[in-house]
């Protein structure tokens, strides 16, 4: 006599599909970023994020093994979101100077500028004490500088740029100027006049690259 086949049904909530899981994780990271911008990295706890995202601490720990992993994931989402927002997809027909001008204009664009600047300061400070976060900062720096370096090299090759220093020095100086502007915004040391900040950045780039006033359109 054959044994009867017993079908076991699992009791509990149905599994969430991938899209829902992705959106829930993005919401958690967005709430984490908002809290970091408001309170500082060291003052954000798992229970704070859980309350802000309207989930349990257990749900947070399902996605992230630790608070440090949550902070790193939030930084990664933020950093590469900024790269997409600022650098975008370069035009195939843009001249090297037009490509740089577009990137420079995007640096200070967007309604989230104040939060972006605050988050940058927070993550730079936090990376001093977190080796993995420091590695992520280096990855972001390389991804951020690559399109600028490409545009500078293109300008040198076509003769439209005559830089006052080598490519790496010019790119490092431009990034330092951008960082300085964002630091001033984060600390409210300057008013957030986007046009002025953009104009100053473009003028500095033109001087470093030996671009004529006629070429800059000023």
Wavefront OBJ file of the C-alpha trace (Angstrom):
o trace
v 0.000 0.000 0.000
v 1.470 3.301 -1.098
v 1.814 6.104 1.384
v -0.270 9.171 0.740
v 1.630 12.231 -0.531
v 1.349 15.049 1.932
v 1.564 18.622 0.573
v 2.931 21.116 3.048
v 1.796 24.700 2.657
v 3.958 27.430 4.131
v 2.129 29.816 6.355
v 3.034 33.497 6.378
v 3.170 36.514 4.152
v 3.941 35.950 0.455
v 7.423 36.835 -0.701
v 7.823 40.322 -2.111
v 8.776 40.602 -5.752
v 12.127 42.058 -6.783
v 10.726 45.481 -7.724
v 9.068 45.912 -4.340
v 12.221 44.791 -2.542
v 14.323 47.213 -4.599
v 12.012 50.151 -3.843
v 11.907 49.309 -0.140
v 15.696 49.184 0.010
v 15.967 52.478 -1.891
v 13.522 54.102 0.546
v 15.608 52.916 3.501
v 18.775 54.340 1.933
v 17.055 57.633 1.087
v 15.879 57.990 4.689
v 19.390 57.162 5.904
v 20.849 59.906 3.726
v 18.312 62.420 5.004
v 19.192 61.615 8.609
v 22.942 61.768 7.915
v 22.517 65.214 6.342
v 20.494 66.432 9.328
v 22.305 64.850 12.267
v 25.724 63.759 11.065
v 26.909 60.217 10.378
v 27.904 59.397 13.957
v 24.453 60.359 15.298
v 22.397 58.070 13.051
v 21.297 54.789 14.637
v 19.449 51.815 13.179
v 16.331 52.578 15.202
v 16.319 56.144 13.855
v 16.405 54.884 10.267
v 13.751 52.249 11.011
v 11.411 54.882 12.444
v 11.991 57.249 9.521
v 11.425 54.499 6.925
v 8.460 53.069 8.864
v 9.992 49.603 9.091
v 11.236 47.469 11.968
v 14.855 47.230 13.026
v 14.598 43.545 12.093
v 13.676 44.510 8.540
v 16.715 46.780 8.375
v 18.942 43.966 9.552
v 17.461 41.701 6.884
v 18.913 44.033 4.237
v 22.019 45.220 6.053
v 24.153 43.207 8.457
v 25.238 46.244 10.444
v 24.916 49.992 10.799
v 28.269 50.418 9.057
v 27.077 48.412 6.061
v 23.934 50.554 5.906
v 25.981 53.765 5.923
v 28.293 52.440 3.191
v 25.345 51.386 1.036
v 23.725 54.792 1.503
v 26.941 56.546 0.504
v 27.317 54.344 -2.583
v 23.767 55.072 -3.728
v 24.277 58.786 -3.115
v 27.705 59.035 -4.737
v 26.817 57.312 -7.970
v 23.488 59.136 -8.103
v 25.447 62.397 -7.998
v 27.727 61.180 -10.787
v 24.704 60.379 -12.975
v 23.119 63.735 -12.153
v 26.207 65.882 -12.712
v 28.055 64.083 -15.483
v 25.113 62.599 -17.348
v 25.628 61.249 -20.845
v 28.135 63.385 -22.740
v 27.102 64.660 -26.163
v 29.032 63.104 -29.032
v 29.109 66.443 -30.840
v 30.078 68.666 -27.894
v 33.501 70.295 -27.979
v 35.796 69.612 -24.995
v 34.994 73.036 -23.528
v 31.233 72.556 -24.037
v 31.455 69.175 -22.284
v 33.224 70.760 -19.301
v 30.801 73.685 -19.139
v 27.847 71.301 -19.034
v 29.406 69.297 -16.206
v 30.297 72.463 -14.273
v 26.764 73.829 -14.636
v 25.349 70.551 -13.309
v 27.602 70.625 -10.220
v 25.463 73.312 -8.607
v 22.126 72.348 -10.160
v 19.210 70.547 -8.556
v 16.939 71.253 -5.615
v 18.971 68.913 -3.401
v 22.211 70.931 -3.606
v 22.342 71.825 0.105
v 21.824 68.187 1.148
v 24.341 66.924 -1.414
v 26.984 69.270 -0.069
v 26.223 68.343 3.546
v 26.402 64.631 2.740
v 29.754 65.046 1.004
v 31.244 66.655 4.129
v 29.791 63.931 6.343
v 31.099 61.060 4.241
v 34.560 62.580 3.870
v 34.772 62.880 7.667
v 33.416 59.352 8.260
v 35.843 57.794 5.774
v 38.799 58.824 7.960
v 37.826 56.084 10.420
v 36.373 53.460 8.057
v 38.710 51.651 5.657
v 35.896 50.345 3.437
v 34.245 53.757 3.242
v 37.612 55.265 2.332
v 37.914 52.729 -0.514
v 34.456 53.749 -1.725
v 35.515 57.402 -1.611
v 38.495 56.559 -3.842
v 36.210 54.728 -6.291
v 33.903 57.724 -6.396
v 36.810 60.111 -6.888
v 38.054 58.081 -9.878
v 34.589 57.819 -11.425
v 34.020 61.551 -10.896
v 37.357 62.665 -12.328
v 37.462 60.373 -15.387
v 35.088 62.379 -17.658
v 36.793 65.653 -16.704
v 40.195 64.151 -17.491
v 38.870 62.834 -20.824
v 37.536 66.267 -21.821
v 40.825 67.944 -20.863
v 42.849 65.462 -22.901
v 40.549 65.891 -25.893
v 41.016 69.658 -25.699
v 44.785 69.292 -25.620
v 44.699 66.934 -28.600
v 42.545 69.237 -30.752
v 44.518 72.320 -29.737
v 41.668 74.142 -27.979
v 43.360 73.824 -24.560
v 46.834 74.963 -23.584
v 46.927 74.041 -19.883
v 49.280 75.748 -17.437
v 50.159 72.371 -15.855
v 49.972 68.655 -16.607
v 46.587 66.970 -16.985
v 46.525 65.313 -13.555
v 47.371 68.599 -11.817
v 44.679 70.488 -13.722
v 42.036 67.859 -12.949
v 43.037 67.735 -9.262
v 42.826 71.527 -9.053
v 39.380 71.611 -10.665
v 38.117 68.960 -8.247
v 39.578 70.922 -5.332
v 37.718 74.033 -6.500
v 34.482 72.055 -6.737
v 35.053 70.600 -3.254
v 35.741 74.087 -1.902
v 32.509 75.437 -3.326
v 30.491 72.536 -1.942
v 32.139 72.913 1.473
v 31.218 76.614 1.527
v 27.610 75.745 0.687
v 27.462 72.983 3.325
v 28.838 75.314 6.012
v 26.633 78.190 4.813
v 29.764 80.279 4.469
v 28.415 81.562 1.180
v 24.962 82.206 -0.180
v 23.803 79.523 -2.552
v 23.976 81.644 -5.706
v 24.299 78.876 -8.259
v 25.062 81.217 -11.149
v 27.943 82.857 -9.294
v 29.416 79.520 -8.199
v 29.167 78.128 -11.728
v 30.688 81.255 -13.273
v 33.615 81.156 -10.844
v 34.268 77.475 -11.574
v 34.180 78.029 -15.330
v 36.492 81.038 -15.074
v 39.010 79.041 -13.046
v 38.858 76.189 -15.566
v 39.369 78.587 -18.476
v 42.443 80.071 -16.785
v 43.910 76.643 -16.020
v 43.267 75.379 -19.529
v 44.335 78.488 -21.419
v 40.904 78.932 -23.017
v 40.300 82.314 -24.641
v 37.412 84.556 -23.604
v 35.978 84.201 -27.093
v 35.868 80.435 -26.697
v 34.225 80.626 -23.265
v 31.408 82.795 -24.577
v 31.968 85.479 -21.952
l 1 2 3 4 5 6 7 8 9 10 11 12 13 14 15 16 17 18 19 20 21 22 23 24 25 26 27 28 29 30 31 32 33 34 35 36 37 38 39 40 41 42 43 44 45 46 47 48 49 50 51 52 53 54 55 56 57 58 59 60 61 62 63 64 65 66 67 68 69 70 71 72 73 74 75 76 77 78 79 80 81 82 83 84 85 86 87 88 89 90 91 92 93 94 95 96 97 98 99 100 101 102 103 104 105 106 107 108 109 110 111 112 113 114 115 116 117 118 119 120 121 122 123 124 125 126 127 128 129 130 131 132 133 134 135 136 137 138 139 140 141 142 143 144 145 146 147 148 149 150 151 152 153 154 155 156 157 158 159 160 161 162 163 164 165 166 167 168 169 170 171 172 173 174 175 176 177 178 179 180 181 182 183 184 185 186 187 188 189 190 191 192 193 194 195 196 197 198 199 200 201 202 203 204 205 206 207 208 209 210 211 212 213 214 215 216 217 218
